[in-house]
Amino acid sequence: IIITDCLEMKGVADGWGEVEAAILAVLGGADIVLCCHTWETQIAIRDGLVAAVESGRIPEARIDSALARIDAAKKRWLQVS
């Protein structure tokens, strides 16, 4: 599972903007994108990712594969504990 650092960090936010950074991160292989500071930015990222999938910019299969990796990790972790 690939997890980003917080997309509200100044270098990311100033360079690409949080929403575009999230889209690029998912396209680059990130399975989980983190946004830790403001609720408004979290909603904007969610909406931006949904719009990117709906427009075809992010293939729905990319989201499905991320969810499958997350689900597999959860199942492995639950078996260990």
PyMOL Python script that loads the backbone (N, CA, C, O; Angstrom):
from pymol import cmd

cmd.read_pdbstr("""\
ATOM      1  N   ILE A   1       0.861  -1.175   0.000  1.00  0.00           N
ATOM      2  CA  ILE A   1       0.000   0.000   0.000  1.00  0.00           C
ATOM      3  C   ILE A   1       0.897   1.223   0.000  1.00  0.00           C
ATOM      4  O   ILE A   1       1.836   1.318   0.790  1.00  0.00           O
ATOM      5  N   ILE A   2       0.604   2.151  -0.882  1.00  0.00           N
ATOM      6  CA  ILE A   2       1.347   3.408  -0.937  1.00  0.00           C
ATOM      7  C   ILE A   2       0.457   4.508  -0.363  1.00  0.00           C
ATOM      8  O   ILE A   2      -0.675   4.707  -0.802  1.00  0.00           O
ATOM      9  N   ILE A   3       1.000   5.221   0.637  1.00  0.00           N
ATOM     10  CA  ILE A   3       0.266   6.281   1.322  1.00  0.00           C
ATOM     11  C   ILE A   3       1.060   7.573   1.185  1.00  0.00           C
ATOM     12  O   ILE A   3       2.269   7.584   1.418  1.00  0.00           O
ATOM     13  N   THR A   4       0.402   8.650   0.813  1.00  0.00           N
ATOM     14  CA  THR A   4       1.084   9.935   0.693  1.00  0.00           C
ATOM     15  C   THR A   4       1.293  10.558   2.071  1.00  0.00           C
ATOM     16  O   THR A   4       0.695  10.137   3.061  1.00  0.00           O
ATOM     17  N   ASP A   5       2.140  11.552   2.105  1.00  0.00           N
ATOM     18  CA  ASP A   5       2.219  12.438   3.250  1.00  0.00           C
ATOM     19  C   ASP A   5       1.051  13.424   3.103  1.00  0.00           C
ATOM     20  O   ASP A   5       0.319  13.364   2.115  1.00  0.00           O
ATOM     21  N   CYS A   6       0.873  14.302   4.044  1.00  0.00           N
ATOM     22  CA  CYS A   6      -0.237  15.248   3.996  1.00  0.00           C
ATOM     23  C   CYS A   6      -0.117  16.156   2.774  1.00  0.00           C
ATOM     24  O   CYS A   6       0.920  16.783   2.561  1.00  0.00           O
ATOM     25  N   LEU A   7      -1.157  16.222   1.990  1.00  0.00           N
ATOM     26  CA  LEU A   7      -1.166  17.027   0.770  1.00  0.00           C
ATOM     27  C   LEU A   7      -1.350  18.515   1.046  1.00  0.00           C
ATOM     28  O   LEU A   7      -1.334  19.328   0.122  1.00  0.00           O
ATOM     29  N   GLU A   8      -1.524  18.871   2.315  1.00  0.00           N
ATOM     30  CA  GLU A   8      -1.617  20.283   2.666  1.00  0.00           C
ATOM     31  C   GLU A   8      -0.258  20.881   3.016  1.00  0.00           C
ATOM     32  O   GLU A   8      -0.173  22.045   3.407  1.00  0.00           O
ATOM     33  N   MET A   9       0.805  20.088   2.878  1.00  0.00           N
ATOM     34  CA  MET A   9       2.140  20.634   3.122  1.00  0.00           C
ATOM     35  C   MET A   9       2.397  21.762   2.122  1.00  0.00           C
ATOM     36  O   MET A   9       1.949  21.702   0.977  1.00  0.00           O
ATOM     37  N   LYS A  10       3.110  22.772   2.557  1.00  0.00           N
ATOM     38  CA  LYS A  10       3.308  23.976   1.754  1.00  0.00           C
ATOM     39  C   LYS A  10       3.882  23.685   0.369  1.00  0.00           C
ATOM     40  O   LYS A  10       3.403  24.233  -0.624  1.00  0.00           O
ATOM     41  N   GLY A  11       4.893  22.838   0.291  1.00  0.00           N
ATOM     42  CA  GLY A  11       5.509  22.542  -1.002  1.00  0.00           C
ATOM     43  C   GLY A  11       4.544  21.918  -1.989  1.00  0.00           C
ATOM     44  O   GLY A  11       4.576  22.225  -3.180  1.00  0.00           O
ATOM     45  N   VAL A  12       3.697  21.051  -1.498  1.00  0.00           N
ATOM     46  CA  VAL A  12       2.703  20.397  -2.352  1.00  0.00           C
ATOM     47  C   VAL A  12       1.579  21.381  -2.689  1.00  0.00           C
ATOM     48  O   VAL A  12       1.224  21.565  -3.853  1.00  0.00           O
ATOM     49  N   ALA A  13       1.038  21.999  -1.663  1.00  0.00           N
ATOM     50  CA  ALA A  13      -0.098  22.910  -1.862  1.00  0.00           C
ATOM     51  C   ALA A  13       0.271  24.072  -2.774  1.00  0.00           C
ATOM     52  O   ALA A  13      -0.509  24.456  -3.645  1.00  0.00           O
ATOM     53  N   ASP A  14       1.465  24.632  -2.573  1.00  0.00           N
ATOM     54  CA  ASP A  14       1.890  25.763  -3.404  1.00  0.00           C
ATOM     55  C   ASP A  14       2.278  25.324  -4.809  1.00  0.00           C
ATOM     56  O   ASP A  14       2.104  26.077  -5.768  1.00  0.00           O
ATOM     57  N   GLY A  15       2.802  24.108  -4.935  1.00  0.00           N
ATOM     58  CA  GLY A  15       3.275  23.641  -6.233  1.00  0.00           C
ATOM     59  C   GLY A  15       2.177  23.201  -7.176  1.00  0.00           C
ATOM     60  O   GLY A  15       2.194  23.546  -8.358  1.00  0.00           O
ATOM     61  N   TRP A  16       1.223  22.442  -6.668  1.00  0.00           N
ATOM     62  CA  TRP A  16       0.183  21.872  -7.518  1.00  0.00           C
ATOM     63  C   TRP A  16      -1.216  22.182  -7.032  1.00  0.00           C
ATOM     64  O   TRP A  16      -2.162  22.138  -7.819  1.00  0.00           O
ATOM     65  N   GLY A  17      -1.369  22.485  -5.790  1.00  0.00           N
ATOM     66  CA  GLY A  17      -2.689  22.557  -5.171  1.00  0.00           C
ATOM     67  C   GLY A  17      -3.055  21.178  -4.676  1.00  0.00           C
ATOM     68  O   GLY A  17      -2.666  20.172  -5.270  1.00  0.00           O
ATOM     69  N   GLU A  18      -3.794  21.128  -3.598  1.00  0.00           N
ATOM     70  CA  GLU A  18      -4.083  19.858  -2.945  1.00  0.00           C
ATOM     71  C   GLU A  18      -4.862  18.902  -3.836  1.00  0.00           C
ATOM     72  O   GLU A  18      -4.564  17.708  -3.871  1.00  0.00           O
ATOM     73  N   VAL A  19      -5.853  19.408  -4.553  1.00  0.00           N
ATOM     74  CA  VAL A  19      -6.694  18.531  -5.376  1.00  0.00           C
ATOM     75  C   VAL A  19      -5.884  17.937  -6.519  1.00  0.00           C
ATOM     76  O   VAL A  19      -5.922  16.727  -6.740  1.00  0.00           O
ATOM     77  N   GLU A  20      -5.156  18.767  -7.243  1.00  0.00           N
ATOM     78  CA  GLU A  20      -4.344  18.261  -8.352  1.00  0.00           C
ATOM     79  C   GLU A  20      -3.267  17.308  -7.841  1.00  0.00           C
ATOM     80  O   GLU A  20      -2.968  16.305  -8.490  1.00  0.00           O
ATOM     81  N   ALA A  21      -2.688  17.613  -6.690  1.00  0.00           N
ATOM     82  CA  ALA A  21      -1.682  16.725  -6.107  1.00  0.00           C
ATOM     83  C   ALA A  21      -2.290  15.361  -5.789  1.00  0.00           C
ATOM     84  O   ALA A  21      -1.649  14.333  -6.005  1.00  0.00           O
ATOM     85  N   ALA A  22      -3.505  15.344  -5.286  1.00  0.00           N
ATOM     86  CA  ALA A  22      -4.176  14.080  -4.977  1.00  0.00           C
ATOM     87  C   ALA A  22      -4.412  13.270  -6.249  1.00  0.00           C
ATOM     88  O   ALA A  22      -4.171  12.063  -6.276  1.00  0.00           O
ATOM     89  N   ILE A  23      -4.874  13.926  -7.285  1.00  0.00           N
ATOM     90  CA  ILE A  23      -5.118  13.243  -8.565  1.00  0.00           C
ATOM     91  C   ILE A  23      -3.809  12.678  -9.105  1.00  0.00           C
ATOM     92  O   ILE A  23      -3.749  11.517  -9.511  1.00  0.00           O
ATOM     93  N   LEU A  24      -2.770  13.492  -9.107  1.00  0.00           N
ATOM     94  CA  LEU A  24      -1.470  13.029  -9.606  1.00  0.00           C
ATOM     95  C   LEU A  24      -0.915  11.897  -8.754  1.00  0.00           C
ATOM     96  O   LEU A  24      -0.296  10.968  -9.273  1.00  0.00           O
ATOM     97  N   ALA A  25      -1.135  11.974  -7.448  1.00  0.00           N
ATOM     98  CA  ALA A  25      -0.659  10.912  -6.558  1.00  0.00           C
ATOM     99  C   ALA A  25      -1.350   9.587  -6.877  1.00  0.00           C
ATOM    100  O   ALA A  25      -0.696   8.547  -6.950  1.00  0.00           O
ATOM    101  N   VAL A  26      -2.652   9.624  -7.065  1.00  0.00           N
ATOM    102  CA  VAL A  26      -3.394   8.406  -7.393  1.00  0.00           C
ATOM    103  C   VAL A  26      -2.948   7.875  -8.756  1.00  0.00           C
ATOM    104  O   VAL A  26      -2.744   6.672  -8.921  1.00  0.00           O
ATOM    105  N   LEU A  27      -2.799   8.765  -9.719  1.00  0.00           N
ATOM    106  CA  LEU A  27      -2.318   8.332 -11.036  1.00  0.00           C
ATOM    107  C   LEU A  27      -0.909   7.752 -10.949  1.00  0.00           C
ATOM    108  O   LEU A  27      -0.546   6.880 -11.737  1.00  0.00           O
ATOM    109  N   GLY A  28      -0.123   8.230 -10.001  1.00  0.00           N
ATOM    110  CA  GLY A  28       1.236   7.747  -9.811  1.00  0.00           C
ATOM    111  C   GLY A  28       1.344   6.489  -8.968  1.00  0.00           C
ATOM    112  O   GLY A  28       2.440   5.957  -8.796  1.00  0.00           O
ATOM    113  N   GLY A  29       0.234   6.005  -8.442  1.00  0.00           N
ATOM    114  CA  GLY A  29       0.251   4.749  -7.712  1.00  0.00           C
ATOM    115  C   GLY A  29      -0.137   4.812  -6.252  1.00  0.00           C
ATOM    116  O   GLY A  29      -0.196   3.772  -5.597  1.00  0.00           O
ATOM    117  N   ALA A  30      -0.405   5.990  -5.717  1.00  0.00           N
ATOM    118  CA  ALA A  30      -0.808   6.087  -4.308  1.00  0.00           C
ATOM    119  C   ALA A  30      -2.172   5.432  -4.108  1.00  0.00           C
ATOM    120  O   ALA A  30      -3.095   5.623  -4.899  1.00  0.00           O
ATOM    121  N   ASP A  31      -2.271   4.666  -3.047  1.00  0.00           N
ATOM    122  CA  ASP A  31      -3.537   4.011  -2.714  1.00  0.00           C
ATOM    123  C   ASP A  31      -4.348   4.830  -1.720  1.00  0.00           C
ATOM    124  O   ASP A  31      -5.578   4.777  -1.720  1.00  0.00           O
ATOM    125  N   ILE A  32      -3.658   5.585  -0.874  1.00  0.00           N
ATOM    126  CA  ILE A  32      -4.306   6.420   0.146  1.00  0.00           C
ATOM    127  C   ILE A  32      -3.648   7.790   0.097  1.00  0.00           C
ATOM    128  O   ILE A  32      -2.422   7.895   0.137  1.00  0.00           O
ATOM    129  N   VAL A  33      -4.459   8.842   0.011  1.00  0.00           N
ATOM    130  CA  VAL A  33      -3.923  10.207   0.066  1.00  0.00           C
ATOM    131  C   VAL A  33      -4.331  10.822   1.399  1.00  0.00           C
ATOM    132  O   VAL A  33      -5.478  10.700   1.829  1.00  0.00           O
ATOM    133  N   LEU A  34      -3.384  11.475   2.041  1.00  0.00           N
ATOM    134  CA  LEU A  34      -3.645  12.068   3.347  1.00  0.00           C
ATOM    135  C   LEU A  34      -3.847  13.568   3.231  1.00  0.00           C
ATOM    136  O   LEU A  34      -3.138  14.260   2.500  1.00  0.00           O
ATOM    137  N   CYS A  35      -4.823  14.045   3.963  1.00  0.00           N
ATOM    138  CA  CYS A  35      -5.099  15.470   4.094  1.00  0.00           C
ATOM    139  C   CYS A  35      -5.535  15.650   5.539  1.00  0.00           C
ATOM    140  O   CYS A  35      -6.616  15.211   5.931  1.00  0.00           O
ATOM    141  N   CYS A  36      -4.686  16.298   6.325  1.00  0.00           N
ATOM    142  CA  CYS A  36      -4.826  16.216   7.773  1.00  0.00           C
ATOM    143  C   CYS A  36      -5.263  17.491   8.482  1.00  0.00           C
ATOM    144  O   CYS A  36      -5.459  17.463   9.697  1.00  0.00           O
ATOM    145  N   HIS A  37      -5.422  18.583   7.790  1.00  0.00           N
ATOM    146  CA  HIS A  37      -5.611  19.839   8.505  1.00  0.00           C
ATOM    147  C   HIS A  37      -7.021  20.419   8.430  1.00  0.00           C
ATOM    148  O   HIS A  37      -7.599  20.759   9.462  1.00  0.00           O
ATOM    149  N   THR A  38      -7.578  20.535   7.242  1.00  0.00           N
ATOM    150  CA  THR A  38      -8.880  21.209   7.158  1.00  0.00           C
ATOM    151  C   THR A  38      -9.931  20.332   6.483  1.00  0.00           C
ATOM    152  O   THR A  38      -9.674  19.652   5.490  1.00  0.00           O
ATOM    153  N   TRP A  39     -11.100  20.380   7.056  1.00  0.00           N
ATOM    154  CA  TRP A  39     -12.243  19.636   6.526  1.00  0.00           C
ATOM    155  C   TRP A  39     -12.556  20.090   5.104  1.00  0.00           C
ATOM    156  O   TRP A  39     -12.870  19.259   4.252  1.00  0.00           O
ATOM    157  N   GLU A  40     -12.480  21.366   4.836  1.00  0.00           N
ATOM    158  CA  GLU A  40     -12.804  21.894   3.500  1.00  0.00           C
ATOM    159  C   GLU A  40     -11.867  21.303   2.437  1.00  0.00           C
ATOM    160  O   GLU A  40     -12.303  20.965   1.337  1.00  0.00           O
ATOM    161  N   THR A  41     -10.600  21.184   2.770  1.00  0.00           N
ATOM    162  CA  THR A  41      -9.655  20.612   1.815  1.00  0.00           C
ATOM    163  C   THR A  41      -9.922  19.128   1.633  1.00  0.00           C
ATOM    164  O   THR A  41      -9.799  18.612   0.522  1.00  0.00           O
ATOM    165  N   GLN A  42     -10.283  18.439   2.692  1.00  0.00           N
ATOM    166  CA  GLN A  42     -10.620  17.018   2.571  1.00  0.00           C
ATOM    167  C   GLN A  42     -11.792  16.826   1.615  1.00  0.00           C
ATOM    168  O   GLN A  42     -11.766  15.935   0.766  1.00  0.00           O
ATOM    169  N   ILE A  43     -12.806  17.652   1.753  1.00  0.00           N
ATOM    170  CA  ILE A  43     -13.977  17.562   0.875  1.00  0.00           C
ATOM    171  C   ILE A  43     -13.593  17.904  -0.559  1.00  0.00           C
ATOM    172  O   ILE A  43     -14.041  17.237  -1.492  1.00  0.00           O
ATOM    173  N   ALA A  44     -12.769  18.935  -0.747  1.00  0.00           N
ATOM    174  CA  ALA A  44     -12.343  19.331  -2.095  1.00  0.00           C
ATOM    175  C   ALA A  44     -11.558  18.201  -2.766  1.00  0.00           C
ATOM    176  O   ALA A  44     -11.746  17.932  -3.952  1.00  0.00           O
ATOM    177  N   ILE A  45     -10.682  17.544  -2.008  1.00  0.00           N
ATOM    178  CA  ILE A  45      -9.910  16.430  -2.565  1.00  0.00           C
ATOM    179  C   ILE A  45     -10.846  15.284  -2.935  1.00  0.00           C
ATOM    180  O   ILE A  45     -10.743  14.717  -4.023  1.00  0.00           O
ATOM    181  N   ARG A  46     -11.745  14.951  -2.038  1.00  0.00           N
ATOM    182  CA  ARG A  46     -12.706  13.877  -2.348  1.00  0.00           C
ATOM    183  C   ARG A  46     -13.487  14.193  -3.607  1.00  0.00           C
ATOM    184  O   ARG A  46     -13.607  13.351  -4.497  1.00  0.00           O
ATOM    185  N   ASP A  47     -14.020  15.406  -3.687  1.00  0.00           N
ATOM    186  CA  ASP A  47     -14.806  15.799  -4.859  1.00  0.00           C
ATOM    187  C   ASP A  47     -13.960  15.796  -6.129  1.00  0.00           C
ATOM    188  O   ASP A  47     -14.429  15.398  -7.195  1.00  0.00           O
ATOM    189  N   GLY A  48     -12.703  16.246  -6.006  1.00  0.00           N
ATOM    190  CA  GLY A  48     -11.809  16.265  -7.156  1.00  0.00           C
ATOM    191  C   GLY A  48     -11.475  14.866  -7.648  1.00  0.00           C
ATOM    192  O   GLY A  48     -11.412  14.625  -8.853  1.00  0.00           O
ATOM    193  N   LEU A  49     -11.260  13.944  -6.717  1.00  0.00           N
ATOM    194  CA  LEU A  49     -10.983  12.561  -7.106  1.00  0.00           C
ATOM    195  C   LEU A  49     -12.201  11.916  -7.756  1.00  0.00           C
ATOM    196  O   LEU A  49     -12.072  11.206  -8.754  1.00  0.00           O
ATOM    197  N   VAL A  50     -13.375  12.161  -7.196  1.00  0.00           N
ATOM    198  CA  VAL A  50     -14.597  11.621  -7.799  1.00  0.00           C
ATOM    199  C   VAL A  50     -14.768  12.171  -9.214  1.00  0.00           C
ATOM    200  O   VAL A  50     -15.066  11.420 -10.142  1.00  0.00           O
ATOM    201  N   ALA A  51     -14.580  13.474  -9.378  1.00  0.00           N
ATOM    202  CA  ALA A  51     -14.716  14.087 -10.705  1.00  0.00           C
ATOM    203  C   ALA A  51     -13.685  13.520 -11.679  1.00  0.00           C
ATOM    204  O   ALA A  51     -13.991  13.315 -12.853  1.00  0.00           O
ATOM    205  N   ALA A  52     -12.466  13.267 -11.202  1.00  0.00           N
ATOM    206  CA  ALA A  52     -11.428  12.713 -12.065  1.00  0.00           C
ATOM    207  C   ALA A  52     -11.779  11.298 -12.523  1.00  0.00           C
ATOM    208  O   ALA A  52     -11.480  10.918 -13.655  1.00  0.00           O
ATOM    209  N   VAL A  53     -12.405  10.530 -11.656  1.00  0.00           N
ATOM    210  CA  VAL A  53     -12.854   9.192 -12.049  1.00  0.00           C
ATOM    211  C   VAL A  53     -14.033   9.307 -13.014  1.00  0.00           C
ATOM    212  O   VAL A  53     -14.073   8.618 -14.034  1.00  0.00           O
ATOM    213  N   GLU A  54     -14.980  10.164 -12.697  1.00  0.00           N
ATOM    214  CA  GLU A  54     -16.158  10.312 -13.563  1.00  0.00           C
ATOM    215  C   GLU A  54     -15.788  10.797 -14.958  1.00  0.00           C
ATOM    216  O   GLU A  54     -16.428  10.414 -15.937  1.00  0.00           O
ATOM    217  N   SER A  55     -14.758  11.638 -15.058  1.00  0.00           N
ATOM    218  CA  SER A  55     -14.345  12.159 -16.366  1.00  0.00           C
ATOM    219  C   SER A  55     -13.448  11.185 -17.124  1.00  0.00           C
ATOM    220  O   SER A  55     -13.192  11.371 -18.314  1.00  0.00           O
ATOM    221  N   GLY A  56     -12.971  10.150 -16.438  1.00  0.00           N
ATOM    222  CA  GLY A  56     -12.078   9.187 -17.065  1.00  0.00           C
ATOM    223  C   GLY A  56     -10.602   9.512 -16.898  1.00  0.00           C
ATOM    224  O   GLY A  56      -9.748   8.750 -17.350  1.00  0.00           O
ATOM    225  N   ARG A  57     -10.293  10.623 -16.262  1.00  0.00           N
ATOM    226  CA  ARG A  57      -8.888  10.966 -16.040  1.00  0.00           C
ATOM    227  C   ARG A  57      -8.207   9.907 -15.172  1.00  0.00           C
ATOM    228  O   ARG A  57      -7.085   9.488 -15.459  1.00  0.00           O
ATOM    229  N   ILE A  58      -8.883   9.484 -14.123  1.00  0.00           N
ATOM    230  CA  ILE A  58      -8.420   8.350 -13.315  1.00  0.00           C
ATOM    231  C   ILE A  58      -9.317   7.168 -13.680  1.00  0.00           C
ATOM    232  O   ILE A  58     -10.533   7.234 -13.495  1.00  0.00           O
ATOM    233  N   PRO A  59      -8.727   6.089 -14.196  1.00  0.00           N
ATOM    234  CA  PRO A  59      -9.553   4.919 -14.506  1.00  0.00           C
ATOM    235  C   PRO A  59     -10.171   4.329 -13.235  1.00  0.00           C
ATOM    236  O   PRO A  59      -9.514   4.237 -12.198  1.00  0.00           O
ATOM    237  N   GLU A  60     -11.414   3.939 -13.329  1.00  0.00           N
ATOM    238  CA  GLU A  60     -12.070   3.335 -12.171  1.00  0.00           C
ATOM    239  C   GLU A  60     -11.325   2.094 -11.702  1.00  0.00           C
ATOM    240  O   GLU A  60     -11.328   1.774 -10.513  1.00  0.00           O
ATOM    241  N   ALA A  61     -10.693   1.401 -12.628  1.00  0.00           N
ATOM    242  CA  ALA A  61      -9.910   0.215 -12.271  1.00  0.00           C
ATOM    243  C   ALA A  61      -8.753   0.577 -11.348  1.00  0.00           C
ATOM    244  O   ALA A  61      -8.340  -0.250 -10.535  1.00  0.00           O
ATOM    245  N   ARG A  62      -8.228   1.780 -11.451  1.00  0.00           N
ATOM    246  CA  ARG A  62      -7.138   2.227 -10.568  1.00  0.00           C
ATOM    247  C   ARG A  62      -7.631   2.300  -9.127  1.00  0.00           C
ATOM    248  O   ARG A  62      -6.925   1.905  -8.200  1.00  0.00           O
ATOM    249  N   ILE A  63      -8.853   2.811  -8.947  1.00  0.00           N
ATOM    250  CA  ILE A  63      -9.451   2.880  -7.613  1.00  0.00           C
ATOM    251  C   ILE A  63      -9.737   1.473  -7.096  1.00  0.00           C
ATOM    252  O   ILE A  63      -9.485   1.162  -5.932  1.00  0.00           O
ATOM    253  N   ASP A  64     -10.268   0.629  -7.979  1.00  0.00           N
ATOM    254  CA  ASP A  64     -10.571  -0.748  -7.583  1.00  0.00           C
ATOM    255  C   ASP A  64      -9.320  -1.485  -7.119  1.00  0.00           C
ATOM    256  O   ASP A  64      -9.367  -2.232  -6.142  1.00  0.00           O
ATOM    257  N   SER A  65      -8.194  -1.279  -7.819  1.00  0.00           N
ATOM    258  CA  SER A  65      -6.969  -1.974  -7.424  1.00  0.00           C
ATOM    259  C   SER A  65      -6.450  -1.454  -6.083  1.00  0.00           C
ATOM    260  O   SER A  65      -5.937  -2.230  -5.277  1.00  0.00           O
ATOM    261  N   ALA A  66      -6.579  -0.149  -5.840  1.00  0.00           N
ATOM    262  CA  ALA A  66      -6.174   0.400  -4.542  1.00  0.00           C
ATOM    263  C   ALA A  66      -7.040  -0.189  -3.425  1.00  0.00           C
ATOM    264  O   ALA A  66      -6.533  -0.580  -2.374  1.00  0.00           O
ATOM    265  N   LEU A  67      -8.333  -0.244  -3.664  1.00  0.00           N
ATOM    266  CA  LEU A  67      -9.238  -0.798  -2.650  1.00  0.00           C
ATOM    267  C   LEU A  67      -8.933  -2.269  -2.384  1.00  0.00           C
ATOM    268  O   LEU A  67      -9.011  -2.723  -1.242  1.00  0.00           O
ATOM    269  N   ALA A  68      -8.587  -3.011  -3.425  1.00  0.00           N
ATOM    270  CA  ALA A  68      -8.257  -4.428  -3.251  1.00  0.00           C
ATOM    271  C   ALA A  68      -6.998  -4.589  -2.397  1.00  0.00           C
ATOM    272  O   ALA A  68      -6.940  -5.470  -1.539  1.00  0.00           O
ATOM    273  N   ARG A  69      -5.982  -3.735  -2.628  1.00  0.00           N
ATOM    274  CA  ARG A  69      -4.763  -3.814  -1.821  1.00  0.00           C
ATOM    275  C   ARG A  69      -5.048  -3.460  -0.361  1.00  0.00           C
ATOM    276  O   ARG A  69      -4.539  -4.112   0.551  1.00  0.00           O
ATOM    277  N   ILE A  70      -5.853  -2.440  -0.148  1.00  0.00           N
ATOM    278  CA  ILE A  70      -6.201  -2.027   1.215  1.00  0.00           C
ATOM    279  C   ILE A  70      -6.986  -3.140   1.914  1.00  0.00           C
ATOM    280  O   ILE A  70      -6.719  -3.466   3.070  1.00  0.00           O
ATOM    281  N   ASP A  71      -7.944  -3.710   1.208  1.00  0.00           N
ATOM    282  CA  ASP A  71      -8.754  -4.781   1.781  1.00  0.00           C
ATOM    283  C   ASP A  71      -7.895  -6.003   2.117  1.00  0.00           C
ATOM    284  O   ASP A  71      -8.070  -6.612   3.173  1.00  0.00           O
ATOM    285  N   ALA A  72      -6.970  -6.362   1.225  1.00  0.00           N
ATOM    286  CA  ALA A  72      -6.090  -7.510   1.475  1.00  0.00           C
ATOM    287  C   ALA A  72      -5.209  -7.256   2.693  1.00  0.00           C
ATOM    288  O   ALA A  72      -4.991  -8.159   3.500  1.00  0.00           O
ATOM    289  N   ALA A  73      -4.705  -6.038   2.830  1.00  0.00           N
ATOM    290  CA  ALA A  73      -3.872  -5.709   3.991  1.00  0.00           C
ATOM    291  C   ALA A  73      -4.681  -5.783   5.276  1.00  0.00           C
ATOM    292  O   ALA A  73      -4.193  -6.286   6.289  1.00  0.00           O
ATOM    293  N   LYS A  74      -5.911  -5.289   5.245  1.00  0.00           N
ATOM    294  CA  LYS A  74      -6.761  -5.363   6.433  1.00  0.00           C
ATOM    295  C   LYS A  74      -7.002  -6.817   6.837  1.00  0.00           C
ATOM    296  O   LYS A  74      -6.951  -7.158   8.019  1.00  0.00           O
ATOM    297  N   LYS A  75      -7.264  -7.666   5.849  1.00  0.00           N
ATOM    298  CA  LYS A  75      -7.516  -9.075   6.150  1.00  0.00           C
ATOM    299  C   LYS A  75      -6.266  -9.740   6.729  1.00  0.00           C
ATOM    300  O   LYS A  75      -6.362 -10.520   7.676  1.00  0.00           O
ATOM    301  N   ARG A  76      -5.088  -9.433   6.161  1.00  0.00           N
ATOM    302  CA  ARG A  76      -3.842  -9.996   6.700  1.00  0.00           C
ATOM    303  C   ARG A  76      -3.613  -9.510   8.126  1.00  0.00           C
ATOM    304  O   ARG A  76      -3.243 -10.300   8.995  1.00  0.00           O
ATOM    305  N   TRP A  77      -3.824  -8.241   8.372  1.00  0.00           N
ATOM    306  CA  TRP A  77      -3.603  -7.683   9.700  1.00  0.00           C
ATOM    307  C   TRP A  77      -4.549  -8.296  10.721  1.00  0.00           C
ATOM    308  O   TRP A  77      -4.139  -8.606  11.839  1.00  0.00           O
ATOM    309  N   LEU A  78      -5.798  -8.471  10.349  1.00  0.00           N
ATOM    310  CA  LEU A  78      -6.781  -9.035  11.286  1.00  0.00           C
ATOM    311  C   LEU A  78      -6.456 -10.485  11.607  1.00  0.00           C
ATOM    312  O   LEU A  78      -6.753 -10.944  12.709  1.00  0.00           O
ATOM    313  N   GLN A  79      -5.860 -11.212  10.687  1.00  0.00           N
ATOM    314  CA  GLN A  79      -5.484 -12.596  10.939  1.00  0.00           C
ATOM    315  C   GLN A  79      -4.318 -12.692  11.908  1.00  0.00           C
ATOM    316  O   GLN A  79      -4.196 -13.670  12.646  1.00  0.00           O
ATOM    317  N   VAL A  80      -3.461 -11.680  11.906  1.00  0.00           N
ATOM    318  CA  VAL A  80      -2.276 -11.677  12.760  1.00  0.00           C
ATOM    319  C   VAL A  80      -2.642 -11.317  14.187  1.00  0.00           C
ATOM    320  O   VAL A  80      -2.085 -11.882  15.127  1.00  0.00           O
ATOM    321  N   SER A  81      -3.568 -10.388  14.366  1.00  0.00           N
ATOM    322  CA  SER A  81      -3.855  -9.892  15.716  1.00  0.00           C
ATOM    323  C   SER A  81      -4.793 -10.762  16.493  1.00  0.00           C
ATOM    324  O   SER A  81      -5.113 -10.455  17.641  1.00  0.00           O
TER     325      SER A  81
END
""", "prot")
cmd.dss("prot")
cmd.show_as("cartoon", "prot")
cmd.util.cbc("prot")
cmd.orient("prot")
